[in-house]
Each structure stands twice: as C-alpha cells, then as structure tokens.
Amino acid sequence: MPPTDNPLGTFLRDRRMRLDPAVFGLAGGRRRTPGLRREEVAQRANISPTWYTWLEQGRGGAPSADVLERIATGLMLTEPEREHLHILAFGHPPGGAHYQPETVITPRLQAVLDAIPHSPAMIISATWDVIAWNQAAVLLLKDYAELSPKQRNIMRLIFTDSRTKVAQQDWLHVARSLVGSFRADVARAGASAEVSQLVEELCEMSAEFATLWSENEVGGHSEGIKRIHHAEIGPIELDFSSFSVKGRPDLTMMVYTPATPQMAQRIGAFLASR
C-alpha cells in the first residue's frame, strides 16, 4: 500500500481496530467494524470524541504532547509504537536524528569497520542504504561493491533479490520484523518523504512487501540473531548489534558476531582461508 496523505490518522485507526473490546470489559455484540469505537478510545484517553474523530480524519491540526500520551495509553501502544505516534504527530522524535542524504563516511570510520576482521560490519543510512562495509561482510553476507548504489538497500535486497531471500532461515519472520523496524527508523530520522518512492516501487514489485507494509507495524531492530545459509559453509548464526555513529545520528553501524564459540571457529577458519 503506497504512503497515505494522513499517516497519523491511518496509524490511530489501525491500532484502534486491533483492540479487543472484551479486554476492556466492553460489550461485544454486533459491531460494524472490529476493534474499539472512536468514542471508546476518546473516553479512555479522556478527550472529546469529536476531537479524536478529527485526528483520525486529518482535521484540526496536531494534538498536544499531553493529549498524544493519553491516546497512546488508551490504545495500549508499545514503546516503539508510542515513539512512532509522536513522530507522526510532530514530525520528529524529541532530541532525535534528522535525515542527511550524504552517503560518504570518513576514512576513520571505514578503518573502524576494517579493524573488525572476523565479524561482518557495515554502516547503513536512515533509509537503510548500505554505504560502507568490511571484508568479512563481503565474504559472509554480500559483496555490496558488485551492486549499484541503488541496489545496496536492505529492503530492496530482502524483497527483490532471490539469493538474499533464499539465504534466510525464516524469510517471512525476518521480512516482517524488518518492515516494522524500517518504518520506525525512517520516521524517526524524518526521512519518510525520501523513501516514499522506494515504498511505492517495492509495493509494485513485491506482493509480500505490499501486504506487510499495509499492516502498519512498527518495531525495533537494535539486536538479535541472524540465521542464514551460506553457500560455502552452510547454516550460520550471528548475533547482531547496532550502534549509532556519534556526530551522525542518521547513520547506524551494524556488527554481526558469531553466536557460539564453535561458530566462531568455523567462521574464523573460513575467513582465514580466503
């Protein structure tokens, strides 16, 4: 689904419709649509039903921070969802990063990547373009130098590159998680307008992406486990962690370390042989 002209209202409506009235002790009965009614959310948030309706319809301007917090509580939003709601309402997170379109890093930052010889490491932008990487990333993940700058995008690769797709142990789970994290990251950095064309292209090229994007999920992706099938050494497990780059909060450094000592030994032997 392409981006809407009223992302705040769309997000509010989507989250409202996911709530089960029975959880709040509300009568079930026959409802025209799933979830809570607008007036029920307004009551939980202690605001006017008319004002809440206007928010969903994109009328009346942005709410105050206090009202937004009450709505977030009324909708039982998670922390990533609460932050995303704030971004949609005010255009940026408190003290957050702002998107910078530069795709060049300093030699010192590249040297940091190169100083991690046995773990894939890369720098990605707020729009998830891979702009720098080390040799371990080339040998274990992807040789990004072989791709055009346009194709060096995590979302393009996961949804349109067959080799990347097949390498994932549980592609659908990975894809769903990445879409939610991608939505949150670009909004946090104020880059939603910059990725609108990418989202439209991916919706046209991938039915799976269109479906996942329409679910309007947001989430975090700061650390976890990456499980892939490597063409030469078979299944591998990597713990990944992400770090913001001081002075460039729109950039993120991703580092993938072997998940076990045995995995480290296998990977180390493979890298040493290359």
C-alpha positions as CSV (number, residue, x, y, z in Angstrom):
1,M,0.0,0.0,0.0
2,P,1.6,3.4,-1.0
3,P,2.1,6.1,1.7
4,T,-1.1,7.9,2.7
5,D,-1.8,11.6,3.0
6,N,-2.8,11.2,6.6
7,P,-0.3,8.8,8.2
8,L,-1.2,9.8,11.8
9,G,-4.9,9.1,11.3
10,T,-4.2,5.9,9.5
11,F,-2.0,4.7,12.3
12,L,-4.5,5.7,15.0
13,R,-7.4,3.9,13.2
14,D,-5.3,0.8,12.5
15,R,-4.3,0.5,16.2
16,R,-7.9,1.2,17.4
17,M,-9.3,-1.5,15.2
18,R,-6.8,-4.1,16.6
19,L,-8.1,-3.8,20.1
20,D,-10.5,-6.4,21.5
21,P,-13.5,-4.7,23.3
22,A,-13.8,-7.7,25.7
23,V,-10.3,-6.9,27.1
24,F,-11.7,-3.6,28.4
25,G,-15.0,-5.0,29.7
26,L,-17.0,-3.6,26.8
27,A,-20.0,-5.4,25.5
28,G,-19.2,-7.4,22.3
29,G,-22.4,-7.6,20.4
30,R,-22.6,-6.8,16.7
31,R,-20.1,-4.1,15.6
32,R,-19.8,-2.7,12.1
33,T,-16.0,-2.8,12.3
34,P,-13.5,-4.7,14.5
35,G,-11.9,-3.1,17.5
36,L,-12.9,-0.2,19.7
37,R,-15.2,2.6,18.6
38,R,-13.8,6.1,18.3
39,E,-15.8,7.3,21.3
40,E,-14.5,4.4,23.4
41,V,-10.9,5.4,22.6
42,A,-11.8,9.0,23.4
43,Q,-13.2,8.0,26.7
44,R,-10.1,6.0,27.6
45,A,-8.0,9.0,26.7
46,N,-10.2,11.5,28.5
47,I,-10.6,13.7,25.4
48,S,-13.6,14.8,23.2
49,P,-14.9,12.1,20.8
50,T,-15.2,14.9,18.2
51,W,-11.5,15.9,18.6
52,Y,-10.4,12.2,18.4
53,T,-12.5,11.7,15.2
54,W,-10.9,14.8,13.7
55,L,-7.4,13.4,14.4
56,E,-8.3,10.2,12.6
57,Q,-9.7,12.2,9.7
58,G,-6.7,14.5,9.5
59,R,-8.5,17.6,10.7
60,G,-7.9,20.0,13.5
61,G,-4.1,20.1,13.5
62,A,-1.6,18.2,15.7
63,P,-2.6,17.3,19.3
64,S,-0.6,18.5,22.3
65,A,2.1,16.1,23.7
66,D,-0.2,15.5,26.7
67,V,-3.1,14.5,24.6
68,L,-0.9,12.3,22.5
69,E,0.4,10.5,25.5
70,R,-3.2,9.9,26.8
71,I,-4.2,8.5,23.4
72,A,-1.1,6.2,23.4
73,T,-2.1,4.9,26.8
74,G,-5.7,4.5,25.7
75,L,-4.6,2.5,22.7
76,M,-2.2,0.4,24.8
77,L,0.7,1.2,22.4
78,T,4.1,-0.5,22.8
79,E,7.1,1.8,23.3
80,P,8.2,1.7,19.6
81,E,4.5,2.4,18.7
82,R,4.4,5.3,21.2
83,E,7.5,6.8,19.7
84,H,6.2,6.3,16.2
85,L,3.0,8.1,17.1
86,H,5.0,11.1,18.4
87,I,7.0,11.2,15.2
88,L,3.9,11.1,13.0
89,A,2.2,13.9,15.0
90,F,5.2,16.3,15.4
91,G,7.5,15.3,12.5
92,H,10.5,14.2,14.6
93,P,11.2,12.5,17.9
94,P,12.3,14.6,20.9
95,G,16.0,15.1,20.5
96,G,16.1,12.7,17.6
97,A,18.2,12.5,14.5
98,H,17.3,14.3,11.3
99,Y,17.9,12.7,7.9
100,Q,21.0,13.7,6.0
101,P,21.3,12.4,2.4
102,E,25.1,12.2,2.3
103,T,26.3,8.7,1.5
104,V,30.0,9.2,2.3
105,I,31.8,8.2,5.6
106,T,35.1,9.3,6.9
107,P,38.3,7.2,6.4
108,R,38.5,6.8,10.1
109,L,35.0,5.2,10.3
110,Q,35.9,2.9,7.4
111,A,39.1,2.0,9.4
112,V,36.9,1.0,12.4
113,L,35.0,-1.4,10.2
114,D,38.2,-2.8,8.8
115,A,39.6,-3.3,12.3
116,I,36.9,-6.0,12.9
117,P,38.3,-8.8,10.8
118,H,36.3,-11.7,11.9
119,S,32.8,-10.2,12.2
120,P,30.8,-8.7,9.3
121,A,30.2,-5.0,10.0
122,M,28.6,-2.2,7.9
123,I,27.2,1.3,8.1
124,I,23.7,1.9,7.0
125,S,21.8,5.2,6.4
126,A,18.5,6.2,7.9
127,T,16.9,4.9,4.7
128,W,18.7,1.6,5.1
129,D,21.2,2.1,2.3
130,V,24.4,0.2,2.9
131,I,27.1,2.8,2.5
132,A,30.2,1.1,3.9
133,W,31.2,-2.5,4.9
134,N,34.3,-4.6,5.8
135,Q,35.7,-7.7,4.1
136,A,34.0,-10.1,6.5
137,A,30.7,-8.7,5.3
138,V,31.7,-9.3,1.7
139,L,32.6,-13.0,2.4
140,L,29.7,-13.8,4.8
141,L,26.8,-11.6,3.8
142,K,27.0,-9.8,0.4
143,D,29.6,-8.2,-1.9
144,Y,28.0,-4.8,-1.9
145,A,30.7,-3.5,-4.3
146,E,29.1,-5.7,-7.0
147,L,25.8,-3.9,-6.7
148,S,24.8,-0.5,-7.9
149,P,24.3,2.1,-5.2
150,K,20.5,1.9,-5.7
151,Q,20.6,-1.9,-5.1
152,R,22.6,-1.5,-1.9
153,N,19.4,-1.2,0.2
154,I,18.4,-3.7,2.8
155,M,14.7,-3.6,1.9
156,R,15.4,-3.9,-1.9
157,L,17.7,-6.9,-1.2
158,I,15.3,-8.7,1.2
159,F,12.3,-8.4,-1.1
160,T,13.7,-8.4,-4.6
161,D,17.0,-10.3,-4.5
162,S,16.3,-14.0,-4.8
163,R,19.7,-15.1,-3.4
164,T,19.2,-12.9,-0.3
165,K,15.7,-14.2,0.1
166,V,16.6,-17.9,-0.1
167,A,19.5,-17.5,2.3
168,Q,17.2,-16.5,5.2
169,Q,16.3,-19.4,7.5
170,D,12.8,-17.9,8.1
171,W,12.3,-15.3,5.4
172,L,8.8,-14.3,6.4
173,H,9.7,-13.7,10.0
174,V,12.7,-11.7,9.0
175,A,10.8,-9.7,6.4
176,R,8.0,-8.8,8.9
177,S,10.5,-7.7,11.5
178,L,12.5,-5.6,9.0
179,V,9.4,-3.8,7.6
180,G,8.4,-2.7,11.1
181,S,11.9,-1.5,12.0
182,F,12.3,0.2,8.7
183,R,9.1,2.2,9.1
184,A,10.1,3.3,12.6
185,D,13.7,4.2,11.5
186,V,12.8,6.4,8.6
187,A,10.1,8.2,10.5
188,R,12.5,8.7,13.5
189,A,15.0,10.3,11.1
190,G,12.5,12.5,9.3
191,A,13.1,10.6,6.0
192,S,9.5,9.4,5.3
193,A,9.3,11.6,2.2
194,E,12.6,10.3,0.9
195,V,11.5,6.7,1.0
196,S,8.0,7.2,-0.5
197,Q,9.3,6.3,-4.0
198,L,11.1,3.2,-2.6
199,V,7.9,2.1,-0.8
200,E,5.8,2.5,-4.0
201,E,8.4,0.6,-6.0
202,L,8.5,-2.3,-3.5
203,C,4.7,-2.4,-3.3
204,E,4.6,-2.9,-7.1
205,M,7.5,-5.4,-7.2
206,S,6.6,-7.5,-4.2
207,A,3.2,-8.6,-3.1
208,E,4.7,-9.7,0.2
209,F,6.1,-6.2,0.9
210,A,2.8,-4.6,0.0
211,T,0.9,-6.8,2.5
212,L,3.4,-6.3,5.3
213,W,3.6,-2.5,4.7
214,S,-0.2,-2.3,4.8
215,E,-0.2,-3.9,8.3
216,N,1.3,-0.6,9.6
217,E,3.6,-2.3,12.2
218,V,6.5,-0.5,13.9
219,G,9.2,-2.1,15.9
220,G,12.8,-2.1,16.9
221,H,15.8,-4.0,15.5
222,S,18.7,-3.0,17.6
223,E,19.9,-6.5,18.4
224,G,19.1,-10.1,17.8
225,I,20.2,-13.3,15.9
226,K,20.7,-13.6,12.2
227,R,20.4,-17.1,10.8
228,I,21.3,-17.6,7.2
229,H,22.5,-20.4,4.9
230,H,26.0,-19.6,3.5
231,A,26.8,-21.1,0.1
232,E,30.1,-22.5,1.2
233,I,30.0,-23.2,4.9
234,G,26.3,-23.9,5.4
235,P,24.0,-22.6,8.1
236,I,25.5,-19.9,10.3
237,E,24.2,-18.0,13.3
238,L,25.3,-14.4,14.0
239,D,24.4,-12.2,16.9
240,F,23.9,-8.6,15.6
241,S,24.1,-5.3,17.5
242,S,23.5,-1.8,16.2
243,F,25.3,1.3,17.3
244,S,24.6,5.0,16.4
245,V,27.5,7.0,15.0
246,K,28.3,10.0,17.2
247,G,28.0,13.2,15.2
248,R,26.0,11.3,12.5
249,P,22.9,10.1,14.3
250,D,21.3,9.3,11.0
251,L,23.9,6.5,10.5
252,T,23.9,3.1,12.2
253,M,26.8,0.7,12.5
254,M,25.7,-3.0,12.4
255,V,28.1,-5.6,13.7
256,Y,27.5,-9.4,13.4
257,T,29.4,-11.7,15.7
258,P,29.5,-15.5,15.7
259,A,26.7,-16.7,18.1
260,T,28.8,-19.5,19.7
261,P,32.5,-20.4,20.2
262,Q,32.0,-23.3,17.7
263,M,30.5,-20.9,15.2
264,A,33.4,-18.5,15.7
265,Q,35.8,-21.3,15.0
266,R,34.1,-22.3,11.7
267,I,33.8,-18.7,10.5
268,G,37.3,-17.9,11.5
269,A,38.7,-20.9,9.6
270,F,36.7,-19.9,6.5
271,L,37.8,-16.2,6.6
272,A,41.4,-17.3,7.1
273,S,41.3,-19.4,4.0
274,R,40.2,-16.6,1.8
